[in-house]
């Protein structure tokens, strides 16, 4: 296989989408190496800039599986990436708490793939990725970078007569390393920018940049070029930015008209959608829709989705008109229907299927209410177990709610007094439903409660 390599770093403030991301065949076995110098010279290389966390431990565990899910949806085959760190903190002159050190070292990670355009697309829908970059050249000095970039002709489309000759561009330097010792730079994943080093690098690399035909634009250029200095192995790398992650804040609960008591945050909603493999043309059901955070995220990932929500609460609690306004005001594709009813009832699920022509759904994604519906008298089983029973019931009646090959992704609540095994369907229940678990990740919410992201593939 041809292989491409990625680095991952925590969020800065200056990433965006580049107009030209490259192409490739889209297959590969992914491996990583902590030493850039040991990578195959023929491999294209990339950088992905992870977002940081407001609350430590809230989302880092979803990074890999979300990116894998996004890439799998684009590639239309399962993708299994292997990541390895590209940063190492060994500065004895500045103390760093061990947890922060781990976060710093994990903030840049290597992995390989063989299609840059697919990585661009995956980045644009991955809520935990800040930006991605294509490595153009690497070396010990900026002169090495300049010579290698000129020789490999990657920037040739931006020269006079090239197809991108009218595109704007800019150049930036970011430094990581042991001599970055001030308090700000030693925070989780923070990178240092030196205007002096940037100016010196620009002068050294003048033979490359003088060939660019387009104008320099420092804000939102078409092509943004970065030099990263101080990665593992001491190498410098020259990169071109590929894409920026989605602006998930536009569907944050505090920006929406309809919000329930415990709304799902955008990062969690995007993670569900990406792990479930949402793609253009997907038919999606949320049987515990609430204020439709999951369906908002699905519509942001692709406008060409057909979604249906089921919610037991009446409009006095969850106003469906307000929900539709939350979609329309953002230019997002609204749900085909927001049904009121209990998703455990056969007739309600039949109504949901009727909305998409009586067919089974490609994807079921949901975040059931925690500690509310589970404790009501009409149903003592947890929502995910109920959902599996519904899948079995509909299948046995010849009215599948989920297609073979489809995906079920859901959050499962688990208190500190419970074991996650007791909160999930049993192996026998999974076998009976024809479902296979492929992702299980914990997300702590507080000292007493976690939720686990569980994803299943329908195999029979």
N, C-alpha and C positions, 0 to 999 in steps of 0.2 A: 504493500500500500504506500501511496504518497502520504507524507505526514506534515502537518502544520503544528506549530507550537504556540502556546499562549502563556502570557503572564497575567496575573491578577493582582491589582493593588486596591487599596481603599480609596474612598471618594475624595476628589478635589473639587474645584469649582469650575474647571474649564475643559469640558468635553462636549462633543456634539457629533453630528452626523456628517460624514464625508460623502461626496457625490460619487466617488469611484472606489469600490471595495474589492475588485478582483473577482475571479471565477475559479471553478474547480469542479471535480467530478462528484464529490460528496460522499466518498467512502473512506473508511480508515479505522485502524485499531489505534487507540489512544494510549500513549505512554508519556511519562515525564521524566525529567532529569533535573537535579538541583544545580547543575553546572551547564551554563549556556554553551561553553566551549566544547562540551562533549556531545552536543546535539549534531545530528547529521547536517553536513554542510548544504545538502541539496534541499533541506526542508524549509518551507516558508515558515516564518515565525510571527507571532502576534502577542499583544498585551491586552488583557481585559482589566479594567479598573473597577474593583468592587466598591459598592457603597459601604460606608461605616454603619455603626449601630448607635441608636440613641440609648437603648437599654442593652447592656452587655449580655450576650447569649440568646438574644431574641430571634435572630434570623440567620446567623452564620451557618447553622446546620442545614439550611435550605439552599445555600448557594449552589452547590454542585448539582443537586437533583433538579433544581429549577432550570439551570442552564442546560443540563442533559435533556430535560423534558422539552424545552423550547427547541433545541436542536433536533431532537427526535421528531417533533411535529413537522419541522421544515424539511428534514431529510426523508421523512416518512419511513423510517426504520429506527429500531431501538439503538440508542447511542449510549455507550458506556465509556465515560472519560476517566482517565487516571491523572490526578493532580499531584504536583510536588512543589515545595516552596522554592521561591527564587530570591528570598531575602534571608539574611542571617544577622541577628543582633549580637555583636560581641564587643561592644564598647564598655570597657570596665570603668571609664571615667564618669559615666552617668548611670545611676541605678535605675532599673526599670522593673516594676512589679512583674512577677512571672506570668500572670495572666495577660498583661499588656504585651509582654515580650512574645508570647505565643501568637497573639492577634497580629502583632507587627510582622512576624515571620510568615504567617499564613496569608498576609495581605497580598503577596505576589506569588502566583502559582503557575507552574508550567503544565501545559497539556498540548496535545497534538490533534490536528484535524486537517483535512485536505481541501477545504472549500471556504475561501475567505468571504465570499458573498453570503454563504449560509451563516457564518459567524456574525456578520453584520446584521442580518435579519434576526438572529437569536438575541443579540445584544439589545436590539430595539424593543424587544418584548419582555426582556428579563428584568424584573423589578429590582433585583439585588446587584445588577451590574451597572456601574456608573458609565463606563465607556470601554470601547475596544480599540486596539491599535495594531497595525501591521508592522512588523519589524522589517525594515528595509536593509539595514546593514549593522554590523557589530565590529568592534575593534578596541584596541587599547587607547587610541587617541582620536580626537575629532578629525584629524587628517585621514586616519584610516577610514572613518565613516564616510568622509567626503569622497575618497577615491573609490570605495566599494559601491556607493550609491551611483556614482557616475558610470562605473563599469557595468552594473546590473540593469541600468536603463529603466528602473521602475518609475522614475519621475519623468520619463521622456514625453508622456502625453501632456505635461505641463510646459514643455519647451515651445519655442516659436514653431508654428506649423503643426503642433500636436492637437489632438481632439479636445484637450482641456486647456488650451492656451489662454483662454479668456477668464479662467477661474482664478479667484483670489486665493491668497495663501498667507501663512505666517509661520514663525519658528519659535519654539520654546525649549528651555532646558529645565529638567527636573533632576535633583540630586538626592540620592539615598546613600548612606554610608556612615562609617564610624566617626567621621569628623562633623557630622550633623548632631550637635550635642545640646543645643538650647532646648528649653522646656517645650516649646511649641513643636519643634521638629521631632521630638521623641515621643509625641503622642501617637496613638494607634494609627499606623500607616501614613502619617503626615510626611510629605515630601518638601524639601527646601528649594526655593527658587532664588538664584543669585543673578541680579541684573548684570553684574560684572562678568561672571562666567558665561552668561548668555551672550553678551556682546563679544567676548573673546571667541566663543565657539562660532558665532556668526561670521566673524572675520576669517577664521580658519577655513570655514566651509563655503566661502565666497565663490570658488570655482564651480560649485554645484548650483548655488542659488542664483547666480548671475544669469544662468540659462533659462530661468523661469520667465515666461512671457507675461503672466498676469500680474495685477497690482497686489501689493501687500495690504492686507486688512487685518488688524489686530483683533477685532471683534467679529465673531461668527464668519470666519473665512470659509471658502469652499474646501480648501485643503489645509489642514492644520498639522504641522510637522513638529514632533517632539524628539529631543535627545534625552534618554534616561541614563544616568550615571550612577555607579555604585551598587549594581546588582551583584548577586553571588558570582564569584569568579573575578570580580573587579572590572568586568566589561562595560563599555559604553555601547548603547544601542540607539540607532536612529529609527524612528517610527513615523508612520502616517496614521492618523486617527481614522477609524472606520465608522464608528457609530456611538450613539449615546443611549443609555437605558431610558425607559419610558418615564414620563412625568406623572408618577402615580398620585401625586398630591392633589391632582384635579378631581379625584373621586374620594378624597379624604372625608370622613363623616362630618367634619365641621364645615364642609363646603356644600353639603347636600340638603335638600328640602326635607326628605324623609329619612329619619334616622331612628333605629330601634334602641332599646336600652343598652344592648351590648353589640354594637355594630362591628363587623369584621374589618380590620385595617386593610388598606390597599396592598401592602406587601404580602400579607397572608392570602388575600384573594388572588393576586397574580400568581403566587406560588402554586395554589390549587390548580389554577387554569393551565399553567405551563406544565406541571407534572401530569395533569390529565391529558395533555396533548391537544389543546384547542388549536384549530387551524381553520382557514377559510372553508366555508361549507359545512362546518360542524353543526349538528343538532344537539342542543344542550338542555338538560333539565336540572333545576334546583328544587328538590322536594321540600326544603325548609328555607324558602327564599328570603324571608325577612324583608329588609330594605334593598335587597338585590345587589349587594356588594360584589358577589361572585359574577353575576351577569354583567355588571358594569365593567369589571376587569376583562371578561371575555370579549365584550364589544370593543374595548380599547385595543386588545390584541388583534382582532380582526373584525372589521365592520360587516363582513360577509358571513355572519353566524346567525343561526335560527335558535332563539332561546325561549324557554317557557319556565315560569316560576309557579310553584304551589306554596301557599301560605295559609295556615289555619286561622290566623287572626283576621278580624274584620277591618274595614277601612277606618274605623274610629281609632284603631291602634296602629295599623300599617296602611297608610293611605296610598292606594295604587295610582291615583292621579298624580300625586306628588312624585312617586317613583318614576313615572313616565316623563315627567318634567325634568327629573334629574338626568335622564338619558338625552332628551331633546335639547336641553340647554347646553349640552356638551357636544352636540353633533354626533352622538353615538346611536347605533342601531338599537331601537327599543325591543323589549321582549314581544314575541308574537301574542302572548297571553300571560296574564297574572291571575291565576285561578285561586279562588278562596275555597279551602277545604282541607281535609286531612289526607295526607299523601299515603297513609296506610290503607285507605279505602279503595277498593278496586275501581269503583266508578270514577273517582277523582283522577286516578292514573289513566283511565281510559279517555277521559276528557283531554288530558295532556297529550296523549298519543294522537288524538283526533286533530289537534292543532297542527301537527306536522304530517297530516295525511294518513294517520293510522299506523305509522311506522315506529320502529324502535329507535331510541335515541343513541347517538354516537357516544355521548358523555353524560354522566351524572356527577355534578359537583355540588357540595353542600357543606354548610357549617351549622349543624343543628344547635338549638338553644341548650345551654348548659344548666342543669339543675332545675329546669322549669318543666318542660314537657316530659322529662324522664320521671318526674315524681307525681304526675297527675294520675288519677285513678283509672282512666280508661285504658292506659297502656303502661305496663310495668317493664317492658323491654327497652333497652337503649335504642336510640334512633337508627344506628347503623345496622343493628341486628334486625330491626323492623324492616329496614330497606332491603336487606338480603331476603327476608321472608317474602317481601313483595315481588322481588325479582323472580324468585322461584314460583310463586303463585301465578304470575303473569306468563311465565314461560310454559308452565304446565297447562295453561288454558289456551296456548297458542297465540298469545298476545304479548310478546316480549316488550319490556320497557327499556331494556338495554341490549344493544346488538352484540352478537358474538364478535369479539375483537374490540369491543367498546371498553371504556374505562370508567370506573367509579373512584372518585377522590373525595375524601371527607376528613374533617377534623373530628377527633374523638376525645371527649373530656376524660380526665383521670385525676382523682384527688390523691393526696399524700397517703391516704389510708387504703388505696386500691393498688392492685397490680394491673399493668396495661393488658396483660393476657385475659384478665377478667372483664375488660371493657370492650374487647374485640370479639367478632364472631369466632366460633370454634373451628378447628380444622374440618370437622364433619359438616358444619354449616356451610363453610366455603366450598367444600367438595360437592355438596348437594346443589349449591347455587351455580356451580361451574365457574368459580372465581379464584383467581390466584393473586396473592399479595406480592407487590414488587417494590413498594416504598413504605417505610415506617420510620418517622422522625418525630422526636419530642420537641415541643416548644413550651418552656416554662412560662406561666403567666404570673404566678406569685408563689409564695411559700407553700400554699395549700393546694394549688391547682395547676396542672399542665394540660395542654392539649396535644394530641399526637396526630400528625398528618399521615393518614393511611390511604394508599392507592392500590387498586385491584384491577386486574385485567380479566374481562369475561372471556373464558376459553371454551365454554360449552353451553 
